Amino acid sequence: MTGNDLREARATLGQRWGLNRPLHMAEMGRILRLKGRDPGASVRDWERGHTPISGPAEIAVEAMLAGFVPRGATVAAAAAAKREAE
């Protein structure tokens, strides 16, 4: 997964989850349960190519794109996923 792939995934998930915008980097970081003061910093570094995307994060993003809605995702996201499943 490249930085551009991750950026596209944020856009796709934001639309799919009913936000009508890309997920913010901090939102993606929190959903991925990244630690630290700024969970979006790792997402920003990954998208800019400063650090490689970790394997577990890549798997989690792929799972979300396949329909998995993790705890911590927005209520709108859960509702949107439920509508898609019906």
C-alpha positions as CSV (number, residue, x, y, z in Angstrom):
1,M,0.0,0.0,0.0
2,T,1.4,3.4,-1.0
3,G,0.7,6.8,0.5
4,N,-1.6,7.6,-2.4
5,D,-3.5,4.3,-1.7
6,L,-3.9,5.4,1.9
7,R,-5.1,8.8,0.9
8,E,-7.7,7.2,-1.4
9,A,-8.8,4.9,1.3
10,R,-9.4,7.8,3.7
11,A,-11.6,9.4,1.0
12,T,-13.5,6.2,0.2
13,L,-14.1,5.4,3.9
14,G,-15.3,8.9,4.6
15,Q,-17.8,8.7,1.8
16,R,-18.9,5.1,2.6
17,W,-19.4,6.0,6.3
18,G,-21.7,8.9,5.5
19,L,-19.3,11.8,6.3
20,N,-19.4,13.1,2.7
21,R,-15.7,14.0,3.1
22,P,-12.4,12.1,3.5
23,L,-11.6,10.9,7.0
24,H,-9.2,13.3,8.6
25,M,-5.7,12.0,9.3
26,A,-6.3,12.2,13.0
27,E,-9.6,10.3,12.6
28,M,-7.8,7.5,10.7
29,G,-5.1,7.4,13.3
30,R,-7.6,7.0,16.1
31,I,-9.5,4.3,14.2
32,L,-6.3,2.5,13.7
33,R,-5.6,2.9,17.4
34,L,-2.3,4.6,16.9
35,K,-0.7,5.9,20.1
36,G,0.8,9.3,20.9
37,R,-0.2,12.8,21.2
38,D,-1.1,13.2,17.5
39,P,-2.4,9.9,16.0
40,G,-2.7,11.6,12.6
41,A,1.1,12.2,12.5
42,S,1.8,8.6,11.5
43,V,-0.9,8.7,8.8
44,R,0.6,12.0,7.5
45,D,4.1,10.4,7.5
46,W,2.8,7.3,5.7
47,E,1.0,9.4,3.0
48,R,4.0,11.6,2.4
49,G,6.3,8.6,2.1
50,H,8.4,9.6,5.1
51,T,7.9,6.2,6.7
52,P,6.6,2.9,5.4
53,I,3.1,1.9,6.3
54,S,3.1,-0.8,8.9
55,G,1.9,-4.3,8.0
56,P,-0.9,-4.3,10.6
57,A,-2.1,-0.8,9.6
58,E,-2.2,-1.9,5.9
59,I,-4.2,-5.0,6.8
60,A,-6.6,-3.0,8.9
61,V,-7.2,-0.5,6.1
62,E,-7.8,-3.3,3.7
63,A,-10.3,-4.9,6.1
64,M,-12.2,-1.5,6.4
65,L,-12.3,-1.2,2.7
66,A,-13.8,-4.7,2.5
67,G,-16.6,-3.7,4.9
68,F,-15.2,-4.1,8.5
69,V,-16.2,-1.2,10.8
70,P,-13.9,-1.1,13.8
71,R,-14.9,0.1,17.3
72,G,-14.2,3.8,17.4
73,A,-15.5,4.6,14.0
74,T,-18.2,7.2,13.9
75,V,-21.9,6.4,14.4
76,A,-22.5,7.5,10.9
77,A,-19.9,4.9,9.7
78,A,-21.7,2.1,11.6
79,A,-25.0,3.1,10.2
80,A,-23.7,3.3,6.6
81,A,-22.0,-0.1,6.9
82,K,-25.3,-1.6,8.2
83,R,-27.2,-0.1,5.2
84,E,-24.6,-1.6,2.8
85,A,-24.9,-5.0,4.3
86,E,-28.7,-5.1,3.9
